[in-house]
Amino acid sequence: MLLTNTEEIPGKKTIAFYGVVSGSTVRAKHVGRDLMAGIKNVFGGELKGYTELLQESRDEAIDRMKSQASQLGANAVVNVRFSTSSVAAGAAEIYVYGTAVSVE
């Protein structure tokens, strides 16, 4: 499955459009990660636990979007975009969407 944030894939011809596909996941903070984040807030530095959490969330949302696109018969998703929102105290949603297409 090809993914791109552009409207077209260079060197490929779009032969079919299937419409918007999306994937999302909602994740909550982990107590252990929260503890380390609190310490990092005092001393500074990257919050690696949260970085890992967000990467895992993006990967899961992308996998769900790709699965939806495959079910439609697509072999690519163009115009891919991400959105993040807070849905509750300590929980965030990662949402990814794009247009499912077939290319050759």
Secondary structure, DSSP 8 states (H G I E B T S, - for coil): -EE-SSSS-TT--EEEEEEEEEEEEEEE--HHHHHHHHHHHHH----HHHHHHHHHHHHHHHHHHHHHHHHHT-SEEEEEEEEEEEEETTEEEEEEEEEEEEE-
